[in-house]
Amino acid sequence: MRKIKNGLILAGGDSSRLWPFEEKNLLYFLDKPLILYQIRELAKYVENVTVVVNKRNAIAVKRMIENEDRIGKIEVIIQKDIDGQAGAVLSVKDLIKGDLLVINANDVLDMSSINRITKFPLPNNKIVFFGKKLNEYFPGGYFKLNTKNQIDEIIEKPGKEMRPSNMVKLMMDYFSDADILFRSIQKAKTKYDNLYETALNELLSSPINSELIPYDGYWETIKYPWHILSMMRLFLSMIKNSRIDESAVVSKNAIIDGPVIIGKNARIGDFVKITGPVFIGENSIIGDFSLVRDSHIGQDSLIGSYSEIARSYIGNRVFLHRNYVGDSVLGDKVTMGAQAVTANLRFDGEPIASYVGDEKIDTNMSKLGVMIGNESKIGVNVTIVPGAKIGKKSWISPREVVKYDVDDNTFLDGGEENINLKV
């Protein structure tokens, strides 16, 4: 079975919709950054891997790749001045020749489906798309299909009631000749931030041979901060057998039920119950009488005694003390004082909404806790309502009830007007 000549990973987005977090491609899952997982997987099916990054994440991505000796030579290119996916693609126009597969860095799916392309000889003048049927609404691109189930058009982010089909476009696009894509982008014109999709629609209206391959495997992507939880669940599902490092200390009174990964020098206290799948990073401590279930805990974190962590993503160097954290995402160096809790369910059972900028987004989640940015501190006895977001380096005073999003660098105290911390 042949390999595709070129694989292009788009990792240059600004992650602005991810607030209060900053860089989706550098999030760690099972002790590995998302971008590195994608590079390793793609390298199995293509000869040359090129990653387009932005100025903000370029150094971090390059260092990660330099420290890997199992993935061969990887080219890292900083995106040029043109924004969006089209700009990322044009940044490599003079570097890539031959057939090309384009993927997003933050779209995780079963790349063995690429074999459905490579099992045939190299086609001429052809583009191939992958689509997945979804019953629930997803804010992405949809295929408009004709009566022969062929693609007429790609419609980007139609309204929930305006979807042309239930076939969502996955970002795994194949071109038998990369120049087909480059030329189409250079010719395409649009007033909106959809130059890549406009170029694809121009190709679909041309004599070029296009094919839609239905995909029914796993797929997760990160657009909004709550998507970190669905991505976490996907990676946790990959834990089939328990792996407890020999340097980890697990109390004989602890109960481990289900598959877990426990890293180097981690410590599991007396009468802890862990219900897998669970990931616990190196040097992290789970205090006595705590419950951890279906969660991902980073390195050097302390889950204090009597805490409960349920279906949550906990970053590195997080400090908790007698807390309930459910269906939540906590960034690095977050501190929660004793008895601070996250509410994660509306009384009426309706899906939880969250604002992204001025837009109210339906998360399609009936359970969603809090999303807290790096280095924020939550005081004792604080209550946080479902779906709230707290920016990085913010302080929430004791006994506060957080009902709305809290900006970065904010001191929330006694119901008074928020004060900028200037830190």
Order of alpha helices (4+ residues) and beta strands (2+ residues): beta-beta-beta-alpha-beta-alpha-beta-alpha-beta-beta-alpha-beta-beta-beta-beta-alpha-alpha-beta-beta-alpha-beta-beta-beta-beta-beta-beta-beta-beta-beta-beta-beta-beta-beta-beta-beta-beta-beta-beta-beta-beta-beta-beta-beta-beta-beta-beta-beta-beta
